Amino acid sequence: MTYAITQTCCSDATCVSVCPVNCIHPTPEEPDFGRTEMLYIDPGSCIDCGACADACPVEAVFPVDSLPAAQAEYGPVNAEYFAGREAGQDPEGPNFHVWGEPSFKRSLPSDFAPLRVAVVGTGPAGMYAAEDLLLHTSAEVTLIDRLPVAGGLIRYGVAPDHLSTRKAGDTFARFHAHPRVRMHLGLEVGRDITPEELAAHHDAVIYAVGASAGRRLGIPGEDLPGSICATTLVSWYNAHPEVAPDAVDLSAERVVVVGNGNVALDAARILVSDPEALARGDIARHALEALRAGSVREVVLLGRRGPEDAAYTASELLALKHLEGVELVVDDHDPRTGAAIDAAAPGDRAALLRDVAREAVDWTRPPTAGRRIVFRFHSAPLEAVGEGAVGAVRVTDGADAQDGREIPAGLLLRAVGQRGLPVTGLPFDEATGTVPHEAGRVEGRPGTYVVGWIKRGPSGGIGANRTCAAETVGTLLDDAVGGALPAPEHGAKAFRRLARRRNRHIVDARGMAEIERVELALGRRDGRPRVKLATLPELVAAARGGRRRIPG
C-alpha cells in the first residue's frame, strides 16, 4: 500500500522534510518546486510509513487503497507525475535517503542580541515569516493586521467548503500566543501609525499585505450594478467584515464569470452547490441564507483561450466533476474547443474535459432545469449590457473577435486576477502591482522587507509562501549580521503604548482566542463547525469577552 497526495495539497513541503525515503517531489531544492500544481508521492519508492500523512497541515495525504470515490483519481495522478522520469538516488540503506551536510542559512550567531521584527499581515505569507523567525532565531515578533482578527487569506480567501485547507490556519495559530510574539490586530499602518513610527520601534519590518485589488476588464458597462469582482464574492461568502451582507444579489438564474482560474471555479462551485451541503462548512450566515433564497441555476465560465490554456488546476476541475446534483457542460460553439479536447494527451488539462458533455448552447433560452456549470472557451467579454443593472453580457462568438453574442445574465463576476495596492511609505511598481525588492529587501528602505503576493505578485497557493518567506527572512538575517539594519529608537513597551493610544480597540492574542471561542460556540449552537462573526463591532465585542452583545 502506498500513499497519495490529494486535492487539498498546499505545497508547503512539510511532508518532504519528514519522508525517510525521499519519495515526495518536487522538493524545495528541485527546479519544478513551485511550478507544479501540487506535490506527488512516488508509488515505486513509498514505504507506507505514513509520516507524510501525520505531518500534512491540510490533511491531503491518504493511503491509496483508502481513498474515497471522489478522490480515487489521485492514485493515478501521483503515479503519472513519475512516469518516464529517471529514478532518484539509490540510498545505501533500505529506509533512509542520503542526507547532505547540515545547513543553517536562516540563523544568527548564538551571541547575537534578539531582533525585534514587526510583521504586517497575518495571512500565510506573514505567518510563515514569523514562524521562520521564531523557530530559527531568538527574535521577538510583533504581529500587526488592519483587521481585528488574524488569518488573512486562510480566513477570507479559502472556500468555506474546503475545511481541510483551512487547517493550515491551525498551524499558524499556535504562534499567536508564543512568548516572543505580541499581537496588535485592528491596527492599520498608514492610518493608525506611520511606517516611520513602526520602523522606529523595530529592527526590521516585513510587509505581508497581499494583493487585494481585483483586475478590471476594461469593457463598457463594467461598473453597472450586478457587475462585481470575484474577490468581493469570495469575501462576502467568507464573512469579511468590510463586505456588506447585502453586497451580492443572487436573484438571477444565470451568472457569467469572466475567467477560468481556481477563483472562478470556486465561485461557480459555491453558487450552484446545495446550500445544505455548504452549511457543513463555515460559510457566512448571510451568504447561506442568500443561497437558500437565491435563484442561480447556471454559471457560465468564460475563457478567452482554449481548454488547453485553462488557468484552473486539475484538482479544482476534478472537484467539480464530483459535485452532487451539478451538471458540467462544454459549450461547443467553436470547433477549436472540441478539437483541442480530443487531441489532448493523457494528463493534459484539456484531456480532463473529455468525458464532459458538449452542447451548442442556445443562449436565447433560459437555463435548463437543474443546476449546471458551462465552460465556454474562445470567448471574451465585450460589454455588460443593461438598463440600470446588468441584464446580459455580450461576448465574442467564434474566431472573429468582433462577432458578438449576448448571454442573458443578471450577475457578472470578474475573476481575471488580482493585484497589489500601494503600501504607504514604500516604493511601488504600478505595472506589476508589487513593491520593488531584491530577495525581499525593499529598495532604498534599510530594514524594510516584503513577502508574499506584494513581493512576487498574485501567484502560487498557500505553501508557496513558505519558500518565499524563507528567502526574505534569509535576506533580513544576512543584513542583521552585516550590520545593515538601522537601530530602533524606542523599545517594545513604547510601541505597545503608542499603538494603544492610536487605537483603543486593538485585539491581542487573548482577544483572538476569545473570538475563536465565540465562533466555535455559535457553530455548536447551529450544528456547524463554526459561525464566523461578520462585522467589525461583533469581532471587537467578542475579543473583549462581550458575547452577550453579539447578535445570535
URWOWO-V220106 format. One record per residue. N is the residue number from 1. RES is the residue in three letters. SS is DSSP state (~ for helix, > for strand, _ for the rest). PHI is phi in radians with two decimals (NA if undefined). OMEGA is omega in radians with two decimals (999 if undefined). Layout:
N,RES,SS,PHI,OMEGA  N,RES,SS,PHI,OMEGA
//
This chain:
1,MET,_,NA,3.08  2,THR,_,-2.01,3.11  3,TYR,>,-1.81,3.10  4,ALA,>,-2.40,3.04  5,ILE,>,-1.61,-3.00  6,THR,_,-2.03,-2.95  7,GLN,_,-0.89,-2.98  8,THR,_,-1.42,3.13  9,CYS,_,-0.88,3.13  10,CYS,_,-1.79,3.04  11,SER,_,1.07,3.14  12,ASP,_,-1.53,2.99  13,ALA,_,1.24,3.02  14,THR,~,-1.02,-3.13  15,CYS,~,-1.14,-3.12  16,VAL,~,-1.07,-3.04  17,SER,~,-1.22,-3.11  18,VAL,~,-1.83,-3.11  19,CYS,_,-1.25,-3.08  20,PRO,_,-1.37,-3.07  21,VAL,_,-2.11,3.07  22,ASN,_,0.97,-3.10  23,CYS,_,-1.80,-3.13  24,ILE,>,-1.89,-3.06  25,HIS,>,-2.49,-0.09  26,PRO,_,-1.31,3.10  27,THR,_,-1.50,3.13  28,PRO,_,-1.03,3.14  29,GLU,_,-1.52,-3.07  30,GLU,_,-1.67,-3.07  31,PRO,_,-1.03,-3.08  32,ASP,_,-1.35,-3.08  33,PHE,_,-1.09,-3.11  34,GLY,_,1.51,-3.13  35,ARG,_,-1.87,3.11  36,THR,_,-1.54,-3.10  37,GLU,_,-1.24,-3.13  38,MET,_,-2.82,3.02  39,LEU,_,-1.68,-3.04  40,TYR,>,-2.40,3.10  41,ILE,>,-1.84,3.14  42,ASP,_,-1.36,-3.12  43,PRO,_,-1.15,-3.13  44,GLY,_,-1.36,-3.12  45,SER,_,-2.15,3.10  46,CYS,_,-1.07,-3.12  47,ILE,_,-1.86,3.01  48,ASP,_,1.11,3.14  49,CYS,_,-1.49,3.12  50,GLY,_,1.38,-3.13  51,ALA,~,-1.07,-3.12  52,CYS,~,-1.14,3.13  53,ALA,~,-1.13,3.12  54,ASP,~,-1.16,-3.05  55,ALA,~,-1.52,-3.02  56,CYS,_,-1.07,-3.10  57,PRO,_,-1.34,-3.06  58,VAL,_,-2.14,3.07  59,GLU,_,0.93,-3.10  60,ALA,_,-1.82,-3.03  61,VAL,>,-1.99,-3.09  62,PHE,>,-2.47,2.99  63,PRO,>,-1.08,-3.09  64,VAL,~,-1.03,-3.09  65,ASP,~,-1.37,3.09  66,SER,~,-1.98,-3.12  67,LEU,_,-1.18,3.05  68,PRO,_,-1.15,-3.06  69,ALA,~,-0.97,-3.09  70,ALA,~,-1.21,-3.12  71,GLN,~,-2.04,-3.02  72,ALA,_,-1.05,-3.11  73,GLU,~,-1.11,-2.99  74,TYR,~,-1.33,2.97  75,GLY,~,-1.09,3.07  76,PRO,~,-1.08,-3.14  77,VAL,~,-1.05,3.11  78,ASN,~,-1.13,-3.12  79,ALA,~,-1.13,-3.08  80,GLU,~,-1.11,-3.14  81,TYR,~,-1.05,-3.07  82,PHE,~,-1.63,-3.14  83,ALA,_,-1.10,3.11  84,GLY,_,1.41,3.12  85,ARG,_,-1.54,3.10  86,GLU,_,-1.19,3.12  87,ALA,_,-1.13,3.12  88,GLY,_,-1.29,-3.11  89,GLN,_,-1.09,-3.13  90,ASP,_,-1.57,-3.08  91,PRO,_,-1.25,3.13  92,GLU,_,-1.22,-3.13  93,GLY,_,-1.54,-3.09  94,PRO,_,-1.34,-3.01  95,ASN,_,-2.06,-2.96  96,PHE,_,-1.99,3.08  97,HIS,_,-1.38,-3.07  98,VAL,_,-1.27,-3.14  99,TRP,_,-1.69,3.07  100,GLY,_,-1.42,3.10  101,GLU,_,-1.13,3.12  102,PRO,_,-1.07,-3.13  103,SER,_,-2.30,-3.13  104,PHE,_,-2.18,-3.05  105,LYS,_,-1.21,-3.06  106,ARG,_,-1.95,3.13  107,SER,_,-2.66,3.12  108,LEU,_,-2.11,3.06  109,PRO,_,-0.97,-3.04  110,SER,_,-1.09,-3.12  111,ASP,_,-1.68,-3.10  112,PHE,_,-1.38,-3.14  113,ALA,_,-1.13,3.14  114,PRO,_,-1.03,3.07  115,LEU,_,-1.47,2.95  116,ARG,>,-1.87,-3.05  117,VAL,>,-2.14,3.05  118,ALA,>,-1.68,3.08  119,VAL,>,-2.03,-3.09  120,VAL,>,-1.69,-3.08  121,GLY,_,2.06,-3.07  122,THR,_,-2.01,3.01  123,GLY,_,-1.37,-3.09  124,PRO,~,-0.99,-3.11  125,ALA,~,-1.08,-3.14  126,GLY,~,-1.13,-3.09  127,MET,~,-1.30,3.04  128,TYR,~,-1.13,3.09  129,ALA,~,-1.13,3.12  130,ALA,~,-1.11,3.12  131,GLU,~,-1.03,-3.14  132,ASP,~,-1.03,3.14  133,LEU,~,-1.12,-3.07  134,LEU,~,-1.25,-3.09  135,LEU,~,-1.49,-3.04  136,HIS,~,-1.90,-3.12  137,THR,_,-2.43,3.07  138,SER,_,-1.72,-3.07  139,ALA,_,-1.08,2.98  140,GLU,>,-1.75,-2.99  141,VAL,>,-1.99,3.03  142,THR,>,-1.80,3.12  143,LEU,>,-1.62,-3.10  144,ILE,>,-2.21,3.06  145,ASP,>,-2.54,-3.12  146,ARG,_,-1.25,3.07  147,LEU,_,-1.60,-3.11  148,PRO,_,-1.41,-3.14  149,VAL,_,-2.56,-3.11  150,ALA,_,-1.52,3.03  151,GLY,_,2.38,3.12  152,GLY,_,0.96,-3.08  153,LEU,~,-1.06,3.14  154,ILE,~,-1.08,-3.09  155,ARG,~,-1.41,-2.97  156,TYR,~,-1.98,-3.12  157,GLY,_,-2.04,-3.14  158,VAL,_,-1.37,-3.12  159,ALA,_,-1.03,-3.05  160,PRO,_,-1.19,3.07  161,ASP,_,-1.65,3.08  162,HIS,_,-1.80,-3.05  163,LEU,~,-1.14,3.13  164,SER,~,-1.13,3.12  165,THR,~,-1.10,3.14  166,ARG,~,-1.13,-3.13  167,LYS,_,-1.13,3.04  168,ALA,~,-1.04,3.11  169,GLY,~,-1.13,3.11  170,ASP,~,-1.13,3.10  171,THR,~,-1.09,-3.13  172,PHE,~,-1.29,-3.06  173,ALA,~,-1.08,-3.13  174,ARG,_,-1.14,3.12  175,PHE,_,-1.57,-3.12  176,HIS,_,-1.06,-3.12  177,ALA,_,-1.81,3.12  178,HIS,_,-1.07,-3.08  179,PRO,_,-1.10,3.11  180,ARG,_,-1.83,3.13  181,VAL,>,-2.08,2.98  182,ARG,>,-2.18,-3.12  183,MET,>,-1.81,3.05  184,HIS,>,-2.31,-3.12  185,LEU,>,-1.59,-3.06  186,GLY,_,1.52,3.13  187,LEU,_,-1.90,-3.08  188,GLU,_,-1.85,3.07  189,VAL,>,-1.29,-3.06  190,GLY,_,1.79,3.08  191,ARG,_,-2.01,-3.11  192,ASP,_,-1.53,3.11  193,ILE,>,-2.39,3.13  194,THR,_,-1.59,3.05  195,PRO,~,-1.02,3.13  196,GLU,~,-1.15,3.11  197,GLU,~,-1.16,3.12  198,LEU,~,-1.10,-3.14  199,ALA,~,-1.15,-3.10  200,ALA,~,-1.20,-3.12  201,HIS,_,-1.88,-3.08  202,HIS,_,-2.45,3.05  203,ASP,_,-1.24,-3.11  204,ALA,>,-2.67,3.10  205,VAL,>,-2.26,3.09  206,ILE,>,-1.94,3.11  207,TYR,>,-1.68,3.14  208,ALA,_,-2.28,-2.95  209,VAL,_,-1.69,3.00  210,GLY,_,1.27,3.13  211,ALA,_,-2.35,-2.92  212,SER,_,-1.62,-3.08  213,ALA,>,-1.61,3.09  214,GLY,>,-1.47,3.10  215,ARG,_,-1.29,-3.12  216,ARG,_,-1.68,-3.14  217,LEU,_,-1.55,-3.11  218,GLY,_,1.28,3.13  219,ILE,_,-2.06,3.07  220,PRO,>,-1.05,3.10  221,GLY,_,1.42,-3.07  222,GLU,_,-1.09,-3.09  223,ASP,_,-1.71,3.07  224,LEU,_,-1.14,2.97  225,PRO,_,-0.98,-3.07  226,GLY,_,1.68,3.03  227,SER,>,-2.01,-3.07  228,ILE,>,-2.37,3.07  229,CYS,>,-1.36,3.14  230,ALA,~,-1.06,3.11  231,THR,~,-1.13,3.06  232,THR,~,-1.15,3.11  233,LEU,~,-1.07,-3.13  234,VAL,~,-1.06,3.11  235,SER,~,-1.11,-3.13  236,TRP,~,-1.10,-3.11  237,TYR,~,-1.37,3.06  238,ASN,_,-1.81,3.04  239,ALA,_,1.14,3.07  240,HIS,_,-1.17,-3.04  241,PRO,_,-1.19,3.13  242,GLU,_,-1.69,3.07  243,VAL,_,-2.06,-3.05  244,ALA,_,-1.14,3.11  245,PRO,_,-1.02,-3.13  246,ASP,_,-1.78,-3.06  247,ALA,_,-1.27,-3.08  248,VAL,_,-2.16,3.13  249,ASP,_,-1.81,-3.11  250,LEU,_,-1.90,-3.11  251,SER,_,-1.41,-3.12  252,ALA,_,-1.42,3.09  253,GLU,_,-1.44,-3.08  254,ARG,>,-2.16,3.09  255,VAL,>,-2.14,3.04  256,VAL,>,-1.86,3.09  257,VAL,>,-1.96,3.09  258,VAL,>,-1.54,-3.08  259,GLY,_,2.14,3.08  260,ASN,_,-2.43,3.00  261,GLY,_,-1.49,-3.08  262,ASN,~,-1.12,3.11  263,VAL,~,-1.13,3.11  264,ALA,~,-1.09,-3.14  265,LEU,~,-1.19,3.06  266,ASP,~,-1.03,-3.13  267,ALA,~,-1.07,-3.14  268,ALA,~,-1.07,-3.11  269,ARG,~,-1.09,-3.13  270,ILE,~,-1.12,-3.07  271,LEU,~,-1.16,-3.10  272,VAL,~,-1.93,3.12  273,SER,_,-1.23,3.02  274,ASP,_,-1.14,-3.12  275,PRO,~,-0.98,-3.13  276,GLU,~,-1.23,3.04  277,ALA,~,-1.23,3.11  278,LEU,~,-1.16,-3.14  279,ALA,_,-1.13,3.09  280,ARG,_,-1.37,3.07  281,GLY,_,-1.86,-3.09  282,ASP,_,-1.93,3.08  283,ILE,_,-1.01,-3.13  284,ALA,_,-1.00,-3.11  285,ARG,~,-1.04,-3.13  286,HIS,~,-1.16,3.11  287,ALA,~,-1.21,3.12  288,LEU,~,-1.09,3.11  289,GLU,~,-1.12,3.14  290,ALA,~,-1.16,3.13  291,LEU,~,-1.20,3.10  292,ARG,~,-1.14,-3.10  293,ALA,~,-1.60,-3.03  294,GLY,_,-1.34,-3.05  295,SER,_,-2.02,-3.04  296,VAL,_,-1.13,3.10  297,ARG,_,-2.18,-3.09  298,GLU,>,-2.49,3.07  299,VAL,>,-2.13,3.14  300,VAL,>,-1.84,3.13  301,LEU,>,-1.76,-3.13  302,LEU,>,-1.59,3.04  303,GLY,_,-2.14,-3.12  304,ARG,_,-1.12,-3.11  305,ARG,_,-1.92,-3.05  306,GLY,_,-1.48,-3.11  307,PRO,~,-1.12,3.11  308,GLU,~,-1.21,-3.12  309,ASP,~,-1.94,-3.12  310,ALA,_,-1.01,-3.03  311,ALA,_,-1.54,-3.11  312,TYR,_,-1.29,3.04  313,THR,_,-1.51,-3.13  314,ALA,~,-1.04,-3.09  315,SER,~,-1.12,3.13  316,GLU,~,-1.20,3.11  317,LEU,~,-1.20,3.12  318,LEU,~,-1.06,3.11  319,ALA,~,-1.11,3.11  320,LEU,~,-1.13,-3.11  321,LYS,~,-1.12,-3.12  322,HIS,_,-1.80,-3.13  323,LEU,_,-1.38,-3.02  324,GLU,_,-1.12,3.07  325,GLY,_,1.36,-3.11  326,VAL,>,-2.12,3.13  327,GLU,>,-1.64,3.03  328,LEU,>,-1.80,-3.11  329,VAL,>,-2.41,2.98  330,VAL,>,-1.80,3.10  331,ASP,>,-1.24,-3.04  332,ASP,_,-1.61,-3.05  333,HIS,_,-1.26,-3.07  334,ASP,_,-2.14,-3.08  335,PRO,~,-1.07,3.13  336,ARG,~,-1.14,-3.10  337,THR,~,-1.15,-3.14  338,GLY,~,-1.09,-3.14  339,ALA,~,-1.11,3.13  340,ALA,~,-1.15,3.13  341,ILE,~,-1.15,-3.09  342,ASP,~,-1.18,-3.08  343,ALA,~,-1.54,-3.05  344,ALA,_,-1.15,3.07  345,ALA,_,-1.36,3.10  346,PRO,_,-0.95,-3.12  347,GLY,_,1.68,3.07  348,ASP,_,-1.22,-3.09  349,ARG,_,-1.06,-3.12  350,ALA,~,-1.14,-3.12  351,ALA,~,-1.12,-3.13  352,LEU,~,-1.17,-3.13  353,LEU,~,-1.67,-3.04  354,ARG,_,-1.10,-3.13  355,ASP,_,-1.66,3.11  356,VAL,_,-1.61,-3.11  357,ALA,>,-1.06,3.07  358,ARG,>,-2.00,-3.07  359,GLU,>,-2.67,3.00  360,ALA,_,-1.41,-2.97  361,VAL,_,-1.22,3.05  362,ASP,_,-1.58,-3.04  363,TRP,_,-1.37,3.06  364,THR,_,-1.40,-3.12  365,ARG,_,-1.76,3.09  366,PRO,_,-1.20,3.11  367,PRO,_,-0.97,3.13  368,THR,_,-1.21,3.11  369,ALA,_,-1.12,-3.12  370,GLY,_,1.51,-3.11  371,ARG,>,-2.12,3.14  372,ARG,>,-2.69,3.07  373,ILE,>,-2.09,-3.10  374,VAL,>,-1.92,3.04  375,PHE,>,-1.61,3.10  376,ARG,>,-2.08,-3.12  377,PHE,_,-1.59,-3.12  378,HIS,_,0.88,-3.11  379,SER,_,-2.60,-3.12  380,ALA,_,-2.06,3.12  381,PRO,>,-1.29,3.09  382,LEU,>,-1.93,-3.06  383,GLU,>,-2.93,2.93  384,ALA,>,-1.59,-2.99  385,VAL,>,-1.93,3.06  386,GLY,_,2.90,3.07  387,GLU,_,-1.73,3.13  388,GLY,_,1.48,3.11  389,ALA,_,-2.87,3.14  390,VAL,_,-1.13,3.07  391,GLY,_,-2.15,3.12  392,ALA,>,-2.89,3.06  393,VAL,>,-2.17,3.09  394,ARG,>,-1.52,-3.03  395,VAL,>,-2.26,3.05  396,THR,>,-1.21,-3.06  397,ASP,_,-2.42,-3.13  398,GLY,_,1.86,-3.04  399,ALA,_,-1.18,3.13  400,ASP,_,-1.36,-3.07  401,ALA,_,-1.13,-3.13  402,GLN,_,-1.62,-3.11  403,ASP,_,-1.43,-3.03  404,GLY,>,-1.89,3.06  405,ARG,>,-2.47,3.12  406,GLU,>,-1.62,3.02  407,ILE,>,-1.91,3.12  408,PRO,>,-1.04,-3.14  409,ALA,_,-2.84,3.14  410,GLY,_,-1.76,3.14  411,LEU,>,-2.54,3.09  412,LEU,>,-2.05,3.12  413,LEU,>,-1.91,3.09  414,ARG,>,-1.69,3.14  415,ALA,_,-2.17,-3.05  416,VAL,_,-1.97,3.06  417,GLY,_,1.96,-3.14  418,GLN,>,-2.20,3.08  419,ARG,>,-2.58,3.12  420,GLY,_,-1.32,3.09  421,LEU,_,-1.90,3.12  422,PRO,_,-0.97,3.09  423,VAL,_,-1.77,-3.10  424,THR,_,-0.88,3.05  425,GLY,_,1.50,-3.12  426,LEU,_,-2.00,3.04  427,PRO,_,-1.13,-3.07  428,PHE,_,-2.57,3.09  429,ASP,>,-1.73,-3.09  430,GLU,_,-1.11,-3.09  431,ALA,_,-1.16,-3.09  432,THR,_,-1.78,-3.08  433,GLY,_,1.19,-3.11  434,THR,>,-2.31,3.04  435,VAL,_,-1.60,3.12  436,PRO,_,-1.03,-3.06  437,HIS,>,-2.73,3.00  438,GLU,>,-2.23,-3.09  439,ALA,_,0.95,3.11  440,GLY,_,1.72,-3.13  441,ARG,>,-1.47,-3.10  442,VAL,>,-1.25,-3.11  443,GLU,_,-1.09,3.05  444,GLY,_,1.31,-3.12  445,ARG,_,-2.27,3.14  446,PRO,_,-0.94,3.13  447,GLY,_,1.45,-3.11  448,THR,>,-2.09,-3.01  449,TYR,>,-2.41,3.08  450,VAL,>,-2.29,3.12  451,VAL,_,-2.65,3.10  452,GLY,_,1.46,-3.03  453,TRP,~,-1.17,3.10  454,ILE,~,-1.24,3.11  455,LYS,~,-1.61,-2.99  456,ARG,~,-2.01,-3.05  457,GLY,_,1.57,-3.05  458,PRO,_,-1.34,3.13  459,SER,_,-2.37,3.11  460,GLY,_,1.51,3.14  461,GLY,_,-1.57,-3.06  462,ILE,_,-1.00,-3.03  463,GLY,_,-1.16,3.14  464,ALA,~,-1.07,-3.13  465,ASN,~,-1.28,3.13  466,ARG,~,-1.14,-3.14  467,THR,~,-1.21,3.08  468,CYS,~,-1.08,3.13  469,ALA,~,-1.17,3.13  470,ALA,~,-1.06,3.12  471,GLU,~,-1.12,-3.11  472,THR,~,-1.11,3.14  473,VAL,~,-1.11,3.09  474,GLY,~,-1.06,3.09  475,THR,~,-1.11,-3.14  476,LEU,~,-1.05,-3.10  477,LEU,~,-1.21,3.05  478,ASP,~,-1.05,3.12  479,ASP,~,-1.13,3.13  480,ALA,~,-1.11,-3.13  481,VAL,~,-1.12,-3.13  482,GLY,_,-1.42,3.11  483,GLY,_,1.30,-3.08  484,ALA,_,-1.61,-3.14  485,LEU,_,-1.56,3.08  486,PRO,_,-1.20,-3.13  487,ALA,_,-1.24,3.12  488,PRO,_,-1.17,-3.11  489,GLU,_,-1.53,-3.07  490,HIS,_,-2.35,-3.11  491,GLY,_,-1.57,-3.09  492,ALA,~,-1.12,-3.14  493,LYS,~,-1.12,3.12  494,ALA,~,-1.12,3.12  495,PHE,~,-1.20,3.12  496,ARG,~,-1.08,3.12  497,ARG,~,-1.15,3.12  498,LEU,~,-1.09,-3.11  499,ALA,~,-1.08,-3.13  500,ARG,~,-1.18,3.10  501,ARG,~,-1.17,-3.07  502,ARG,~,-1.40,-3.12  503,ASN,_,-2.62,-3.07  504,ARG,_,-1.38,-3.13  505,HIS,_,-1.76,-3.12  506,ILE,_,-1.07,3.12  507,VAL,>,-1.83,3.11  508,ASP,_,-1.82,-3.08  509,ALA,~,-1.08,3.11  510,ARG,~,-1.15,3.10  511,GLY,~,-1.14,3.09  512,MET,~,-1.10,3.10  513,ALA,~,-1.14,3.10  514,GLU,~,-1.16,3.08  515,ILE,~,-1.04,3.11  516,GLU,~,-1.04,-3.11  517,ARG,~,-1.10,-3.11  518,VAL,~,-1.15,-3.11  519,GLU,~,-1.12,3.10  520,LEU,~,-1.18,3.12  521,ALA,~,-1.15,3.08  522,LEU,~,-1.11,3.10  523,GLY,~,-1.14,3.12  524,ARG,~,-1.08,3.14  525,ARG,~,-1.11,-3.10  526,ASP,~,-1.64,-3.12  527,GLY,_,1.23,-3.14  528,ARG,_,-2.22,-3.13  529,PRO,_,-1.13,-3.11  530,ARG,_,-2.92,2.94  531,VAL,_,-2.08,-3.06  532,LYS,_,-1.34,3.04  533,LEU,_,-1.24,-2.91  534,ALA,_,-1.95,3.12  535,THR,_,-2.29,3.13  536,LEU,~,-1.07,3.11  537,PRO,~,-1.05,3.12  538,GLU,~,-1.12,-3.12  539,LEU,~,-1.14,3.14  540,VAL,~,-1.14,3.13  541,ALA,~,-1.11,3.12  542,ALA,~,-1.12,3.14  543,ALA,~,-1.08,3.13  544,ARG,_,-1.55,-3.13  545,GLY,_,1.42,-3.08  546,GLY,_,-1.61,-3.07  547,ARG,~,-1.04,-3.08  548,ARG,~,-1.17,-3.13  549,ARG,~,-1.54,-3.10  550,ILE,_,-1.56,3.14  551,PRO,_,-0.99,-3.12  552,GLY,_,-1.33,999
//
